[in-house]
Amino acid sequence: MVHVYKTNVPSKAALKQLRPGLDALLKGAKWSFDLKDCDKVLRMECTADAANQVALWLRSLGFVCDELP
């Protein structure tokens, strides 16, 4: 299932630091950021549980991570 989140990840440099954690949490699932979008969109093809874990992890790091409808 595809899950789409609004974030405030500011740059490719920040994303580079987040990549290992995202890869570990999503264990081979597809994910991508659209940093050019005003909502800094994170898309994940994974289970709902995995998406929720990623959202909680990003929030614990101080980022916004809100699911879009």
PQR file with spaces between the fields and no chain letter, atoms N, CA, C, O and H, PARSE charges and radii, in Angstrom:
ATOM       1  N    MET     1       0.847   -1.176    0.000 -0.4000 1.5000
ATOM       2  CA   MET     1       0.000    0.000    0.000 -0.0000 2.0000
ATOM       3  C    MET     1       0.900    1.249    0.000  0.5500 1.7000
ATOM       4  O    MET     1       1.975    1.241    0.599 -0.5500 1.4000
ATOM       5  N    VAL     2       0.463    2.293   -0.659 -0.4000 1.5000
ATOM       6  CA   VAL     2       1.226    3.538   -0.724 -0.0000 2.0000
ATOM       7  C    VAL     2       0.728    4.490    0.367  0.5500 1.7000
ATOM       8  O    VAL     2      -0.471    4.729    0.509 -0.5500 1.4000
ATOM       9  H    VAL     2      -0.411    2.299   -1.145  0.4000 1.0000
ATOM      10  N    HIS     3       1.674    5.019    1.122 -0.4000 1.5000
ATOM      11  CA   HIS     3       1.385    5.980    2.180 -0.0000 2.0000
ATOM      12  C    HIS     3       2.100    7.276    1.831  0.5500 1.7000
ATOM      13  O    HIS     3       3.264    7.261    1.433 -0.5500 1.4000
ATOM      14  H    HIS     3       2.648    4.825    1.007  0.4000 1.0000
ATOM      15  N    VAL     4       1.398    8.402    1.980 -0.4000 1.5000
ATOM      16  CA   VAL     4       1.935    9.699    1.584 -0.0000 2.0000
ATOM      17  C    VAL     4       1.882   10.641    2.788  0.5500 1.7000
ATOM      18  O    VAL     4       0.843   10.804    3.428 -0.5500 1.4000
ATOM      19  H    VAL     4       0.451    8.414    2.304  0.4000 1.0000
ATOM      20  N    TYR     5       3.035   11.258    3.080 -0.4000 1.5000
ATOM      21  CA   TYR     5       3.154   12.128    4.248 -0.0000 2.0000
ATOM      22  C    TYR     5       3.725   13.485    3.872  0.5500 1.7000
ATOM      23  O    TYR     5       4.593   13.604    3.007 -0.5500 1.4000
ATOM      24  H    TYR     5       3.880   11.126    2.561  0.4000 1.0000
ATOM      25  N    LYS     6       3.212   14.502    4.547 -0.4000 1.5000
ATOM      26  CA   LYS     6       3.763   15.856    4.461 -0.0000 2.0000
ATOM      27  C    LYS     6       4.864   15.936    5.510  0.5500 1.7000
ATOM      28  O    LYS     6       4.662   15.550    6.662 -0.5500 1.4000
ATOM      29  H    LYS     6       2.506   14.406    5.250  0.4000 1.0000
ATOM      30  N    THR     7       6.037   16.442    5.107 -0.4000 1.5000
ATOM      31  CA   THR     7       7.147   16.569    6.053 -0.0000 2.0000
ATOM      32  C    THR     7       7.738   17.965    5.960  0.5500 1.7000
ATOM      33  O    THR     7       7.279   18.799    5.179 -0.5500 1.4000
ATOM      34  H    THR     7       6.201   16.756    4.172  0.4000 1.0000
ATOM      35  N    ASN     8       8.745   18.202    6.753 -0.4000 1.5000
ATOM      36  CA   ASN     8       9.499   19.450    6.651 -0.0000 2.0000
ATOM      37  C    ASN     8      10.999   19.155    6.528  0.5500 1.7000
ATOM      38  O    ASN     8      11.831   19.953    6.961 -0.5500 1.4000
ATOM      39  H    ASN     8       9.117   17.524    7.387  0.4000 1.0000
ATOM      40  N    VAL     9      11.335   18.007    5.936 -0.4000 1.5000
ATOM      41  CA   VAL     9      12.740   17.670    5.694 -0.0000 2.0000
ATOM      42  C    VAL     9      13.276   18.717    4.721  0.5500 1.7000
ATOM      43  O    VAL     9      12.774   18.831    3.603 -0.5500 1.4000
ATOM      44  H    VAL     9      10.659   17.359    5.584  0.4000 1.0000
ATOM      45  N    PRO    10      14.288   19.483    5.129 -0.5600 1.5000
ATOM      46  CA   PRO    10      14.641   20.686    4.383  0.2800 2.0000
ATOM      47  C    PRO    10      15.524   20.513    3.150  0.5500 1.7000
ATOM      48  O    PRO    10      15.497   21.355    2.252 -0.5500 1.4000
ATOM      49  N    SER    11      16.310   19.432    3.091 -0.4000 1.5000
ATOM      50  CA   SER    11      17.320   19.398    2.035 -0.0000 2.0000
ATOM      51  C    SER    11      17.795   17.975    1.748  0.5500 1.7000
ATOM      52  O    SER    11      17.492   17.031    2.478 -0.5500 1.4000
ATOM      53  H    SER    11      16.332   18.748    3.820  0.4000 1.0000
ATOM      54  N    LYS    12      18.549   17.862    0.657 -0.4000 1.5000
ATOM      55  CA   LYS    12      19.160   16.582    0.320 -0.0000 2.0000
ATOM      56  C    LYS    12      20.173   16.167    1.377  0.5500 1.7000
ATOM      57  O    LYS    12      20.344   14.976    1.637 -0.5500 1.4000
ATOM      58  H    LYS    12      18.795   18.630    0.064  0.4000 1.0000
ATOM      59  N    ALA    13      20.841   17.129    1.985 -0.4000 1.5000
ATOM      60  CA   ALA    13      21.808   16.829    3.037 -0.0000 2.0000
ATOM      61  C    ALA    13      21.114   16.172    4.237  0.5500 1.7000
ATOM      62  O    ALA    13      21.624   15.199    4.793 -0.5500 1.4000
ATOM      63  H    ALA    13      20.702   18.097    1.774  0.4000 1.0000
ATOM      64  N    ALA    14      19.963   16.699    4.630 -0.4000 1.5000
ATOM      65  CA   ALA    14      19.199   16.112    5.730 -0.0000 2.0000
ATOM      66  C    ALA    14      18.708   14.719    5.344  0.5500 1.7000
ATOM      67  O    ALA    14      18.747   13.790    6.150 -0.5500 1.4000
ATOM      68  H    ALA    14      19.549   17.489    4.179  0.4000 1.0000
ATOM      69  N    LEU    15      18.255   14.589    4.125 -0.4000 1.5000
ATOM      70  CA   LEU    15      17.780   13.299    3.636 -0.0000 2.0000
ATOM      71  C    LEU    15      18.905   12.272    3.643  0.5500 1.7000
ATOM      72  O    LEU    15      18.679   11.107    3.968 -0.5500 1.4000
ATOM      73  H    LEU    15      18.223   15.343    3.469  0.4000 1.0000
ATOM      74  N    LYS    16      20.100   12.690    3.290 -0.4000 1.5000
ATOM      75  CA   LYS    16      21.256   11.789    3.295 -0.0000 2.0000
ATOM      76  C    LYS    16      21.490   11.234    4.701  0.5500 1.7000
ATOM      77  O    LYS    16      21.845   10.065    4.855 -0.5500 1.4000
ATOM      78  H    LYS    16      20.283   13.637    3.025  0.4000 1.0000
ATOM      79  N    GLN    17      21.297   12.058    5.714 -0.4000 1.5000
ATOM      80  CA   GLN    17      21.465   11.607    7.092 -0.0000 2.0000
ATOM      81  C    GLN    17      20.328   10.692    7.534  0.5500 1.7000
ATOM      82  O    GLN    17      20.530    9.815    8.374 -0.5500 1.4000
ATOM      83  H    GLN    17      21.009   13.007    5.589  0.4000 1.0000
ATOM      84  N    LEU    18      19.133   10.890    6.974 -0.4000 1.5000
ATOM      85  CA   LEU    18      17.969   10.077    7.341 -0.0000 2.0000
ATOM      86  C    LEU    18      17.936    8.730    6.617  0.5500 1.7000
ATOM      87  O    LEU    18      17.320    7.780    7.099 -0.5500 1.4000
ATOM      88  H    LEU    18      18.969   11.602    6.292  0.4000 1.0000
ATOM      89  N    ARG    19      18.590    8.649    5.475 -0.4000 1.5000
ATOM      90  CA   ARG    19      18.513    7.456    4.625 -0.0000 2.0000
ATOM      91  C    ARG    19      18.780    6.140    5.364  0.5500 1.7000
ATOM      92  O    ARG    19      17.985    5.211    5.221 -0.5500 1.4000
ATOM      93  H    ARG    19      19.090    9.421    5.083  0.4000 1.0000
ATOM      94  N    PRO    20      19.862    6.013    6.150 -0.5600 1.5000
ATOM      95  CA   PRO    20      20.103    4.724    6.824  0.2800 2.0000
ATOM      96  C    PRO    20      18.948    4.306    7.753  0.5500 1.7000
ATOM      97  O    PRO    20      18.583    3.131    7.804 -0.5500 1.4000
ATOM      98  N    GLY    21      18.392    5.251    8.468 -0.4000 1.5000
ATOM      99  CA   GLY    21      17.270    4.946    9.352 -0.0000 2.0000
ATOM     100  C    GLY    21      16.025    4.542    8.593  0.5500 1.7000
ATOM     101  O    GLY    21      15.327    3.606    8.984 -0.5500 1.4000
ATOM     102  H    GLY    21      18.688    6.205    8.427  0.4000 1.0000
ATOM     103  N    LEU    22      15.744    5.249    7.498 -0.4000 1.5000
ATOM     104  CA   LEU    22      14.586    4.901    6.670 -0.0000 2.0000
ATOM     105  C    LEU    22      14.755    3.512    6.066  0.5500 1.7000
ATOM     106  O    LEU    22      13.820    2.711    6.068 -0.5500 1.4000
ATOM     107  H    LEU    22      16.312    6.009    7.180  0.4000 1.0000
ATOM     108  N    ASP    23      15.942    3.229    5.553 -0.4000 1.5000
ATOM     109  CA   ASP    23      16.198    1.906    4.977 -0.0000 2.0000
ATOM     110  C    ASP    23      16.030    0.812    6.029  0.5500 1.7000
ATOM     111  O    ASP    23      15.483   -0.251    5.734 -0.5500 1.4000
ATOM     112  H    ASP    23      16.702    3.880    5.551  0.4000 1.0000
ATOM     113  N    ALA    24      16.492    1.060    7.242 -0.4000 1.5000
ATOM     114  CA   ALA    24      16.380    0.068    8.312 -0.0000 2.0000
ATOM     115  C    ALA    24      14.923   -0.140    8.730  0.5500 1.7000
ATOM     116  O    ALA    24      14.489   -1.275    8.930 -0.5500 1.4000
ATOM     117  H    ALA    24      16.937    1.923    7.482  0.4000 1.0000
ATOM     118  N    LEU    25      14.179    0.939    8.861 -0.4000 1.5000
ATOM     119  CA   LEU    25      12.779    0.823    9.274 -0.0000 2.0000
ATOM     120  C    LEU    25      11.903    0.201    8.191  0.5500 1.7000
ATOM     121  O    LEU    25      10.959   -0.528    8.493 -0.5500 1.4000
ATOM     122  H    LEU    25      14.532    1.861    8.699  0.4000 1.0000
ATOM     123  N    LEU    26      12.217    0.490    6.933 -0.4000 1.5000
ATOM     124  CA   LEU    26      11.367    0.027    5.836 -0.0000 2.0000
ATOM     125  C    LEU    26      11.862   -1.270    5.194  0.5500 1.7000
ATOM     126  O    LEU    26      11.171   -1.827    4.341 -0.5500 1.4000
ATOM     127  H    LEU    26      12.985    1.082    6.688  0.4000 1.0000
ATOM     128  N    LYS    27      13.009   -1.751    5.572 -0.4000 1.5000
ATOM     129  CA   LYS    27      13.539   -3.063    5.185 -0.0000 2.0000
ATOM     130  C    LYS    27      13.229   -3.465    3.748  0.5500 1.7000
ATOM     131  O    LYS    27      12.523   -4.443    3.504 -0.5500 1.4000
ATOM     132  H    LYS    27      13.570   -1.298    6.265  0.4000 1.0000
ATOM     133  N    GLY    28      13.763   -2.703    2.807 -0.4000 1.5000
ATOM     134  CA   GLY    28      13.622   -3.058    1.399 -0.0000 2.0000
ATOM     135  C    GLY    28      12.390   -2.506    0.708  0.5500 1.7000
ATOM     136  O    GLY    28      12.247   -2.677   -0.503 -0.5500 1.4000
ATOM     137  H    GLY    28      14.336   -1.908    3.006  0.4000 1.0000
ATOM     138  N    ALA    29      11.499   -1.852    1.432 -0.4000 1.5000
ATOM     139  CA   ALA    29      10.319   -1.254    0.806 -0.0000 2.0000
ATOM     140  C    ALA    29      10.743   -0.031   -0.003  0.5500 1.7000
ATOM     141  O    ALA    29      11.779    0.574    0.272 -0.5500 1.4000
ATOM     142  H    ALA    29      11.615   -1.714    2.415  0.4000 1.0000
ATOM     143  N    LYS    30       9.948    0.323   -0.986 -0.4000 1.5000
ATOM     144  CA   LYS    30      10.236    1.516   -1.787 -0.0000 2.0000
ATOM     145  C    LYS    30       9.794    2.757   -1.031  0.5500 1.7000
ATOM     146  O    LYS    30       8.726    2.782   -0.420 -0.5500 1.4000
ATOM     147  H    LYS    30       9.106   -0.168   -1.209  0.4000 1.0000
ATOM     148  N    TRP    31      10.629    3.784   -1.081 -0.4000 1.5000
ATOM     149  CA   TRP    31      10.275    5.074   -0.497 -0.0000 2.0000
ATOM     150  C    TRP    31      10.979    6.177   -1.276  0.5500 1.7000
ATOM     151  O    TRP    31      12.020    5.954   -1.894 -0.5500 1.4000
ATOM     152  H    TRP    31      11.497    3.763   -1.578  0.4000 1.0000
ATOM     153  N    SER    32      10.393    7.371   -1.235 -0.4000 1.5000
ATOM     154  CA   SER    32      11.002    8.515   -1.912 -0.0000 2.0000
ATOM     155  C    SER    32      10.498    9.807   -1.290  0.5500 1.7000
ATOM     156  O    SER    32       9.413    9.866   -0.710 -0.5500 1.4000
ATOM     157  H    SER    32       9.548    7.552   -0.732  0.4000 1.0000
ATOM     158  N    PHE    33      11.322   10.841   -1.428 -0.4000 1.5000
ATOM     159  CA   PHE    33      10.956   12.189   -1.017 -0.0000 2.0000
ATOM     160  C    PHE    33      10.860   13.060   -2.257  0.5500 1.7000
ATOM     161  O    PHE    33      11.633   12.892   -3.200 -0.5500 1.4000
ATOM     162  H    PHE    33      12.203   10.794   -1.899  0.4000 1.0000
ATOM     163  N    ASP    34       9.915   13.987   -2.260 -0.4000 1.5000
ATOM     164  CA   ASP    34       9.844   15.030   -3.280 -0.0000 2.0000
ATOM     165  C    ASP    34      10.108   16.343   -2.550  0.5500 1.7000
ATOM     166  O    ASP    34       9.186   17.004   -2.071 -0.5500 1.4000
ATOM     167  H    ASP    34       9.287   14.123   -1.494  0.4000 1.0000
ATOM     168  N    LEU    35      11.391   16.704   -2.477 -0.4000 1.5000
ATOM     169  CA   LEU    35      11.775   17.912   -1.745 -0.0000 2.0000
ATOM     170  C    LEU    35      11.432   19.188   -2.495  0.5500 1.7000
ATOM     171  O    LEU    35      11.480   20.272   -1.914 -0.5500 1.4000
ATOM     172  H    LEU    35      12.139   16.167   -2.867  0.4000 1.0000
ATOM     173  N    LYS    36      11.086   19.083   -3.776 -0.4000 1.5000
ATOM     174  CA   LYS    36      10.685   20.263   -4.546 -0.0000 2.0000
ATOM     175  C    LYS    36       9.224   20.627   -4.290  0.5500 1.7000
ATOM     176  O    LYS    36       8.823   21.772   -4.500 -0.5500 1.4000
ATOM     177  H    LYS    36      11.046   18.202   -4.248  0.4000 1.0000
ATOM     178  N    ASP    37       8.442   19.673   -3.844 -0.4000 1.5000
ATOM     179  CA   ASP    37       7.039   19.922   -3.519 -0.0000 2.0000
ATOM     180  C    ASP    37       6.975   20.785   -2.259  0.5500 1.7000
ATOM     181  O    ASP    37       7.813   20.639   -1.368 -0.5500 1.4000
ATOM     182  H    ASP    37       8.768   18.743   -3.674  0.4000 1.0000
ATOM     183  N    CYS    38       6.010   21.665   -2.177 -0.4000 1.5000
ATOM     184  CA   CYS    38       5.886   22.546   -1.006 -0.0000 2.0000
ATOM     185  C    CYS    38       5.641   21.754    0.277  0.5500 1.7000
ATOM     186  O    CYS    38       5.929   22.248    1.368 -0.5500 1.4000
ATOM     187  H    CYS    38       5.329   21.784   -2.900  0.4000 1.0000
ATOM     188  N    ASP    39       5.116   20.540    0.165 -0.4000 1.5000
ATOM     189  CA   ASP    39       4.848   19.692    1.323 -0.0000 2.0000
ATOM     190  C    ASP    39       5.984   18.722    1.627  0.5500 1.7000
ATOM     191  O    ASP    39       5.859   17.891    2.526 -0.5500 1.4000
ATOM     192  H    ASP    39       4.882   20.138   -0.721  0.4000 1.0000
ATOM     193  N    LYS    40       7.098   18.815    0.885 -0.4000 1.5000
ATOM     194  CA   LYS    40       8.255   17.925    1.106 -0.0000 2.0000
ATOM     195  C    LYS    40       7.770   16.479    1.283  0.5500 1.7000
ATOM     196  O    LYS    40       8.042   15.844    2.302 -0.5500 1.4000
ATOM     197  H    LYS    40       7.199   19.490    0.155  0.4000 1.0000
ATOM     198  N    VAL    41       7.057   15.978    0.288 -0.4000 1.5000
ATOM     199  CA   VAL    41       6.299   14.734    0.373 -0.0000 2.0000
ATOM     200  C    VAL    41       7.195   13.502    0.488  0.5500 1.7000
ATOM     201  O    VAL    41       8.168   13.340   -0.249 -0.5500 1.4000
ATOM     202  H    VAL    41       6.836   16.494   -0.539  0.4000 1.0000
ATOM     203  N    LEU    42       6.833   12.642    1.440 -0.4000 1.5000
ATOM     204  CA   LEU    42       7.438   11.324    1.607 -0.0000 2.0000
ATOM     205  C    LEU    42       6.410   10.293    1.158  0.5500 1.7000
ATOM     206  O    LEU    42       5.295   10.254    1.678 -0.5500 1.4000
ATOM     207  H    LEU    42       6.043   12.773    2.039  0.4000 1.0000
ATOM     208  N    ARG    43       6.788    9.453    0.185 -0.4000 1.5000
ATOM     209  CA   ARG    43       5.922    8.363   -0.285 -0.0000 2.0000
ATOM     210  C    ARG    43       6.589    7.047    0.080  0.5500 1.7000
ATOM     211  O    ARG    43       7.787    6.858   -0.134 -0.5500 1.4000
ATOM     212  H    ARG    43       7.694    9.485   -0.238  0.4000 1.0000
ATOM     213  N    MET    44       5.789    6.138    0.637 -0.4000 1.5000
ATOM     214  CA   MET    44       6.306    4.828    1.020 -0.0000 2.0000
ATOM     215  C    MET    44       5.366    3.744    0.525  0.5500 1.7000
ATOM     216  O    MET    44       4.150    3.851    0.690 -0.5500 1.4000
ATOM     217  H    MET    44       4.816    6.291    0.811  0.4000 1.0000
ATOM     218  N    GLU    45       5.918    2.705   -0.078 -0.4000 1.5000
ATOM     219  CA   GLU    45       5.152    1.518   -0.442 -0.0000 2.0000
ATOM     220  C    GLU    45       5.484    0.471    0.604  0.5500 1.7000
ATOM     221  O    GLU    45       6.497   -0.223    0.509 -0.5500 1.4000
ATOM     222  H    GLU    45       6.905    2.619   -0.212  0.4000 1.0000
ATOM     223  N    CYS    46       4.604    0.364    1.618 -0.4000 1.5000
ATOM     224  CA   CYS    46       4.881   -0.522    2.745 -0.0000 2.0000
ATOM     225  C    CYS    46       3.581   -0.779    3.508  0.5500 1.7000
ATOM     226  O    CYS    46       2.511   -0.310    3.120 -0.5500 1.4000
ATOM     227  H    CYS    46       3.782    0.928    1.695  0.4000 1.0000
ATOM     228  N    THR    47       3.699   -1.524    4.586 -0.4000 1.5000
ATOM     229  CA   THR    47       2.542   -1.763    5.442 -0.0000 2.0000
ATOM     230  C    THR    47       2.222   -0.504    6.241  0.5500 1.7000
ATOM     231  O    THR    47       3.052    0.395    6.374 -0.5500 1.4000
ATOM     232  H    THR    47       4.568   -1.905    4.901  0.4000 1.0000
ATOM     233  N    ALA    48       1.028   -0.460    6.758 -0.4000 1.5000
ATOM     234  CA   ALA    48       0.613    0.679    7.588 -0.0000 2.0000
ATOM     235  C    ALA    48       1.462    0.747    8.848  0.5500 1.7000
ATOM     236  O    ALA    48       1.801    1.839    9.306 -0.5500 1.4000
ATOM     237  H    ALA    48       0.353   -1.190    6.650  0.4000 1.0000
ATOM     238  N    ASP    49       1.808   -0.398    9.414 -0.4000 1.5000
ATOM     239  CA   ASP    49       2.641   -0.410   10.620 -0.0000 2.0000
ATOM     240  C    ASP    49       4.012    0.201   10.358  0.5500 1.7000
ATOM     241  O    ASP    49       4.502    0.992   11.164 -0.5500 1.4000
ATOM     242  H    ASP    49       1.533   -1.285    9.043  0.4000 1.0000
ATOM     243  N    ALA    50       4.631   -0.158    9.241 -0.4000 1.5000
ATOM     244  CA   ALA    50       5.945    0.387    8.896 -0.0000 2.0000
ATOM     245  C    ALA    50       5.859    1.892    8.680  0.5500 1.7000
ATOM     246  O    ALA    50       6.726    2.634    9.141 -0.5500 1.4000
ATOM     247  H    ALA    50       4.232   -0.801    8.587  0.4000 1.0000
ATOM     248  N    ALA    51       4.820    2.350    7.981 -0.4000 1.5000
ATOM     249  CA   ALA    51       4.642    3.783    7.739 -0.0000 2.0000
ATOM     250  C    ALA    51       4.472    4.532    9.057  0.5500 1.7000
ATOM     251  O    ALA    51       5.032    5.614    9.230 -0.5500 1.4000
ATOM     252  H    ALA    51       4.116    1.748    7.607  0.4000 1.0000
ATOM     253  N    ASN    52       3.710    3.970    9.980 -0.4000 1.5000
ATOM     254  CA   ASN    52       3.513    4.600   11.290 -0.0000 2.0000
ATOM     255  C    ASN    52       4.825    4.669   12.067  0.5500 1.7000
ATOM     256  O    ASN    52       5.097    5.666   12.736 -0.5500 1.4000
ATOM     257  H    ASN    52       3.255    3.091    9.840  0.4000 1.0000
ATOM     258  N    GLN    53       5.640    3.615   11.983 -0.4000 1.5000
ATOM     259  CA   GLN    53       6.936    3.612   12.661 -0.0000 2.0000
ATOM     260  C    GLN    53       7.836    4.711   12.111  0.5500 1.7000
ATOM     261  O    GLN    53       8.517    5.402   12.869 -0.5500 1.4000
ATOM     262  H    GLN    53       5.419    2.805   11.440  0.4000 1.0000
ATOM     263  N    VAL    54       7.837    4.869   10.789 -0.4000 1.5000
ATOM     264  CA   VAL    54       8.646    5.917   10.170 -0.0000 2.0000
ATOM     265  C    VAL    54       8.165    7.289   10.623  0.5500 1.7000
ATOM     266  O    VAL    54       8.976    8.150   10.964 -0.5500 1.4000
ATOM     267  H    VAL    54       7.284    4.308   10.173  0.4000 1.0000
ATOM     268  N    ALA    55       6.860    7.498   10.628 -0.4000 1.5000
ATOM     269  CA   ALA    55       6.305    8.793   11.053 -0.0000 2.0000
ATOM     270  C    ALA    55       6.690    9.094   12.503  0.5500 1.7000
ATOM     271  O    ALA    55       7.093   10.215   12.812 -0.5500 1.4000
ATOM     272  H    ALA    55       6.200    6.799   10.350  0.4000 1.0000
ATOM     273  N    LEU    56       6.573    8.123   13.377 -0.4000 1.5000
ATOM     274  CA   LEU    56       6.943    8.331   14.777 -0.0000 2.0000
ATOM     275  C    LEU    56       8.433    8.623   14.911  0.5500 1.7000
ATOM     276  O    LEU    56       8.828    9.488   15.693 -0.5500 1.4000
ATOM     277  H    LEU    56       6.246    7.213   13.125  0.4000 1.0000
ATOM     278  N    TRP    57       9.255    7.914   14.161 -0.4000 1.5000
ATOM     279  CA   TRP    57      10.705    8.116   14.198 -0.0000 2.0000
ATOM     280  C    TRP    57      11.069    9.527   13.736  0.5500 1.7000
ATOM     281  O    TRP    57      11.856   10.215   14.385 -0.5500 1.4000
ATOM     282  H    TRP    57       8.934    7.211   13.526  0.4000 1.0000
ATOM     283  N    LEU    58      10.487    9.954   12.602 -0.4000 1.5000
ATOM     284  CA   LEU    58      10.771   11.299   12.103 -0.0000 2.0000
ATOM     285  C    LEU    58      10.331   12.361   13.110  0.5500 1.7000
ATOM     286  O    LEU    58      11.042   13.340   13.335 -0.5500 1.4000
ATOM     287  H    LEU    58       9.848    9.395   12.075  0.4000 1.0000
ATOM     288  N    ARG    59       9.173   12.168   13.708 -0.4000 1.5000
ATOM     289  CA   ARG    59       8.695   13.126   14.715 -0.0000 2.0000
ATOM     290  C    ARG    59       9.636   13.163   15.918  0.5500 1.7000
ATOM     291  O    ARG    59       9.882   14.228   16.483 -0.5500 1.4000
ATOM     292  H    ARG    59       8.596   11.372   13.525  0.4000 1.0000
ATOM     293  N    SER    60      10.162   11.998   16.310 -0.4000 1.5000
ATOM     294  CA   SER    60      11.076   11.953   17.454 -0.0000 2.0000
ATOM     295  C    SER    60      12.370   12.719   17.169  0.5500 1.7000
ATOM     296  O    SER    60      13.062   13.147   18.092 -0.5500 1.4000
ATOM     297  H    SER    60       9.962   11.132   15.851  0.4000 1.0000
ATOM     298  N    LEU    61      12.688   12.887   15.885 -0.4000 1.5000
ATOM     299  CA   LEU    61      13.862   13.642   15.481 -0.0000 2.0000
ATOM     300  C    LEU    61      13.553   15.133   15.295  0.5500 1.7000
ATOM     301  O    LEU    61      14.439   15.922   14.966 -0.5500 1.4000
ATOM     302  H    LEU    61      12.125   12.539   15.135  0.4000 1.0000
ATOM     303  N    GLY    62      12.286   15.505   15.509 -0.4000 1.5000
ATOM     304  CA   GLY    62      11.897   16.911   15.423 -0.0000 2.0000
ATOM     305  C    GLY    62      11.308   17.341   14.096  0.5500 1.7000
ATOM     306  O    GLY    62      11.080   18.530   13.873 -0.5500 1.4000
ATOM     307  H    GLY    62      11.567   14.864   15.777  0.4000 1.0000
ATOM     308  N    PHE    63      11.057   16.375   13.202 -0.4000 1.5000
ATOM     309  CA   PHE    63      10.475   16.703   11.900 -0.0000 2.0000
ATOM     310  C    PHE    63       8.956   16.600   11.960  0.5500 1.7000
ATOM     311  O    PHE    63       8.404   15.863   12.777 -0.5500 1.4000
ATOM     312  H    PHE    63      11.243   15.409   13.383  0.4000 1.0000
ATOM     313  N    VAL    64       8.294   17.341   11.094 -0.4000 1.5000
ATOM     314  CA   VAL    64       6.868   17.187   10.853 -0.0000 2.0000
ATOM     315  C    VAL    64       6.700   15.974    9.954  0.5500 1.7000
ATOM     316  O    VAL    64       7.458   15.793    9.001 -0.5500 1.4000
ATOM     317  H    VAL    64       8.743   17.940   10.431  0.4000 1.0000
ATOM     318  N    CYS    65       5.708   15.140   10.254 -0.4000 1.5000
ATOM     319  CA   CYS    65       5.425   13.986    9.397 -0.0000 2.0000
ATOM     320  C    CYS    65       3.955   13.643    9.560  0.5500 1.7000
ATOM     321  O    CYS    65       3.587   12.833   10.410 -0.5500 1.4000
ATOM     322  H    CYS    65       5.092   15.287   11.028  0.4000 1.0000
ATOM     323  N    ASP    66       3.118   14.265    8.738 -0.4000 1.5000
ATOM     324  CA   ASP    66       1.659   14.114    8.833 -0.0000 2.0000
ATOM     325  C    ASP    66       1.128   13.459    7.573  0.5500 1.7000
ATOM     326  O    ASP    66       1.441   13.879    6.459 -0.5500 1.4000
ATOM     327  H    ASP    66       3.417   14.923    8.047  0.4000 1.0000
ATOM     328  N    GLU    67       0.319   12.421    7.762 -0.4000 1.5000
ATOM     329  CA   GLU    67      -0.242   11.694    6.619 -0.0000 2.0000
ATOM     330  C    GLU    67      -1.187   12.597    5.832  0.5500 1.7000
ATOM     331  O    GLU    67      -2.010   13.312    6.405 -0.5500 1.4000
ATOM     332  H    GLU    67       0.065   12.080    8.667  0.4000 1.0000
ATOM     333  N    LEU    68      -1.054   12.551    4.527 -0.4000 1.5000
ATOM     334  CA   LEU    68      -1.939   13.295    3.641 -0.0000 2.0000
ATOM     335  C    LEU    68      -3.102   12.402    3.224  0.5500 1.7000
ATOM     336  O    LEU    68      -2.939   11.189    3.089 -0.5500 1.4000
ATOM     337  H    LEU    68      -0.386   11.970    4.061  0.4000 1.0000
ATOM     338  N    PRO    69      -4.276   13.001    3.019 -0.5600 1.5000
ATOM     339  CA   PRO    69      -5.452   12.208    2.613  0.2800 2.0000
ATOM     340  C    PRO    69      -5.314   11.676    1.207  0.5500 1.7000
ATOM     341  O    PRO    69      -6.211   10.992    0.715 -0.5500 1.4000
